[in-house]
Amino acid sequence: MIFALTDEQEMLRAAVRGALERSAPATTVREWLEAGDGRPATTVAVQQGWTGIGVPDTVDGGQGGGLVELVLAVEEHARASVPGALLAHTGLAVAAVLAAGGVADPLLQELAAGERLAALAVDAGSPLAAAVIDVAPFGDEWTASGTVAHVLGAQAADVILVPVDVDGDVRLFCCDCSQATVTPTPSADPGRDLSTVTLADARVVRVGASPVDLAVLGPRAAILVAADSLGAAQKMLDMTVQYIGEREQFGVPIGKFQSLKHTSAEMLVDVEVSRSATYFAAWSVDNGEPDLALHASVAKFVSGDAASRVADNAMSLHGAVGFTWEHDLHFLYKRAKVNLSLFGSPSKHRQLIGDSLPLRVSAGVPA
């Protein structure tokens, strides 16, 4: 199978990269990260219409495309170290509303257009699952009580979406953020909005009439984090190649030393393997492949491990300068390391892959 991006997808990638270079240069991104404020970056995403990627263009604010297109946008945001709510809002919350309410849901239109921001109340510290929240009827509405840790994007959200297991089906409920207590969670990555969300008899409304298929939404989460890791790894590779081509020792660029060439080549292999796994997994979701969950787990553990190795090698090849606060490498390093644990560690996804594979007994080997 030969996988290649279409002309439209290449144009989208170029458009996102160009807009971020204009609106979010490195000095500006550093200010956002040091302030721990992703709102300006989210504003850029709304103005550019990126919050509607993956939503049919028949919906107000929808930009069309699928998960592959959203992966490209998330990858470019990570490459530029940009914070913001794109992954949590568009990648997870909007997808959940689309699954539950369909294209006619008025909330979907508001979220796609970026008029309101949403966070999906699931624990990002493990593979995506329904929240452990108690819901009960209350007149024409419902009430919800419970706590969810490690929620992505809740600090910037206007509404909280809660997927809850109701009689064996996962149903989506929505409440205004004023109904929830959002407690920020410290993170090594200053661009990662993580919080604990607590609901105490919060008034919630049910979104749509259809159940949410976590067998698709869960892989989406894993793939989007894989894309984030891929973008960070690509940028660290680019920075390292530039640095070792300029840094001189004994009168020659250190990039001419054989050992550094080998390390750089290993970094390139890691990035390209990560890219292949992530793009293919996104394609699998868009095309409803039966093994999409398997492909997503492969992408998550491959990209996570690869980005972590690239980060370590980039830091090593930069030497002492890479450890300084003034160098932007540490933002990408932290992003790669935090991504390891989001929506399942590499070891967890390797376990999921093993569990999904049939046991085959070779000829001559007793069962």
TAHUKA-V29487 format. One record per run of one state. SS is the DSSP state (helix for helix, strand for strand, loop for the rest). FROM is the first residue (numbers start at 1). LEN is the number of residues. If there is no record, write none. Layout:
SS,FROM,LEN ; SS,FROM,LEN
This chain:
loop,1,6 ; helix,7,17 ; loop,24,2 ; helix,26,10 ; loop,36,3 ; helix,39,10 ; loop,49,1 ; helix,50,3 ; strand,53,1 ; loop,54,10 ; strand,64,1 ; loop,65,2 ; helix,67,13 ; loop,80,6 ; helix,86,16 ; loop,102,4 ; helix,106,7 ; loop,113,5 ; strand,118,3 ; loop,121,10 ; strand,131,1 ; loop,132,2 ; strand,134,5 ; loop,139,2 ; strand,141,12 ; loop,153,6 ; strand,159,8 ; loop,167,2 ; strand,169,8 ; helix,177,3 ; strand,180,5 ; loop,185,9 ; strand,194,14 ; loop,208,6 ; helix,214,33 ; loop,247,1 ; strand,248,2 ; loop,250,2 ; strand,252,2 ; helix,254,3 ; loop,257,1 ; helix,258,29 ; loop,287,5 ; helix,292,32 ; loop,324,5 ; helix,329,11 ; loop,340,6 ; helix,346,11 ; loop,357,11
